[in-house]
Amino acid sequence: MPPAKTSFVCLPCRASFKQPYAGAWARRCPRCARELVHVGSAFAAPPRRDTEGWRVLSVLLHAGVRFHKSCCGGPGYRPRTLREVRERMAYARRTGEPVARALTRPEVP
């Protein structure tokens, strides 16, 4: 059985690649030769023209949020719009909650 594939992303190129995960060695983007970011196996890339979607993805990845499958399903809630990101970032600043945890909240109280 072949190894399972997982997703890697190049943010400057707005490109996503599915490759087998065989350890933590660095993978390079075939377009710009920068290092790819491992995002997980439950990742679905936004269309290349969707600048807002890629900005949201950039915020999530820089905060340390990834898209790994859990034992009971997918990766859980992830914001899709900049408005949702702003709401959760403001909540994190207001309450002192870590940004990564605030970004993955389904609802902001």
Secondary structure as a PSIPRED ss2 file (coil, helix, strand):
# PSIPRED VFORMAT (PSIPRED V4.0)

   1 M C   1.000  0.000  0.000
   2 P C   1.000  0.000  0.000
   3 P C   1.000  0.000  0.000
   4 A C   1.000  0.000  0.000
   5 K E   0.000  0.000  1.000
   6 T E   0.000  0.000  1.000
   7 S E   0.000  0.000  1.000
   8 F E   0.000  0.000  1.000
   9 V E   0.000  0.000  1.000
  10 C E   0.000  0.000  1.000
  11 L C   1.000  0.000  0.000
  12 P C   1.000  0.000  0.000
  13 C C   1.000  0.000  0.000
  14 R C   1.000  0.000  0.000
  15 A E   0.000  0.000  1.000
  16 S E   0.000  0.000  1.000
  17 F E   0.000  0.000  1.000
  18 K E   0.000  0.000  1.000
  19 Q E   0.000  0.000  1.000
  20 P E   0.000  0.000  1.000
  21 Y C   1.000  0.000  0.000
  22 A C   1.000  0.000  0.000
  23 G C   1.000  0.000  0.000
  24 A C   1.000  0.000  0.000
  25 W C   1.000  0.000  0.000
  26 A C   1.000  0.000  0.000
  27 R C   1.000  0.000  0.000
  28 R E   0.000  0.000  1.000
  29 C C   1.000  0.000  0.000
  30 P C   1.000  0.000  0.000
  31 R C   1.000  0.000  0.000
  32 C C   1.000  0.000  0.000
  33 A C   1.000  0.000  0.000
  34 R C   1.000  0.000  0.000
  35 E E   0.000  0.000  1.000
  36 L C   1.000  0.000  0.000
  37 V E   0.000  0.000  1.000
  38 H E   0.000  0.000  1.000
  39 V E   0.000  0.000  1.000
  40 G E   0.000  0.000  1.000
  41 S C   1.000  0.000  0.000
  42 A C   1.000  0.000  0.000
  43 F C   1.000  0.000  0.000
  44 A C   1.000  0.000  0.000
  45 A C   1.000  0.000  0.000
  46 P C   1.000  0.000  0.000
  47 P C   1.000  0.000  0.000
  48 R C   1.000  0.000  0.000
  49 R C   1.000  0.000  0.000
  50 D C   1.000  0.000  0.000
  51 T H   0.000  1.000  0.000
  52 E H   0.000  1.000  0.000
  53 G H   0.000  1.000  0.000
  54 W H   0.000  1.000  0.000
  55 R H   0.000  1.000  0.000
  56 V H   0.000  1.000  0.000
  57 L H   0.000  1.000  0.000
  58 S H   0.000  1.000  0.000
  59 V H   0.000  1.000  0.000
  60 L H   0.000  1.000  0.000
  61 L H   0.000  1.000  0.000
  62 H H   0.000  1.000  0.000
  63 A C   1.000  0.000  0.000
  64 G C   1.000  0.000  0.000
  65 V C   1.000  0.000  0.000
  66 R C   1.000  0.000  0.000
  67 F C   1.000  0.000  0.000
  68 H C   1.000  0.000  0.000
  69 K C   1.000  0.000  0.000
  70 S E   0.000  0.000  1.000
  71 C C   1.000  0.000  0.000
  72 C C   1.000  0.000  0.000
  73 G E   0.000  0.000  1.000
  74 G C   1.000  0.000  0.000
  75 P C   1.000  0.000  0.000
  76 G C   1.000  0.000  0.000
  77 Y C   1.000  0.000  0.000
  78 R C   1.000  0.000  0.000
  79 P C   1.000  0.000  0.000
  80 R C   1.000  0.000  0.000
  81 T C   1.000  0.000  0.000
  82 L H   0.000  1.000  0.000
  83 R H   0.000  1.000  0.000
  84 E H   0.000  1.000  0.000
  85 V H   0.000  1.000  0.000
  86 R H   0.000  1.000  0.000
  87 E H   0.000  1.000  0.000
  88 R H   0.000  1.000  0.000
  89 M H   0.000  1.000  0.000
  90 A H   0.000  1.000  0.000
  91 Y H   0.000  1.000  0.000
  92 A H   0.000  1.000  0.000
  93 R H   0.000  1.000  0.000
  94 R H   0.000  1.000  0.000
  95 T H   0.000  1.000  0.000
  96 G C   1.000  0.000  0.000
  97 E C   1.000  0.000  0.000
  98 P C   1.000  0.000  0.000
  99 V H   0.000  1.000  0.000
 100 A H   0.000  1.000  0.000
 101 R H   0.000  1.000  0.000
 102 A H   0.000  1.000  0.000
 103 L H   0.000  1.000  0.000
 104 T C   1.000  0.000  0.000
 105 R C   1.000  0.000  0.000
 106 P C   1.000  0.000  0.000
 107 E C   1.000  0.000  0.000
 108 V C   1.000  0.000  0.000
 109 P C   1.000  0.000  0.000
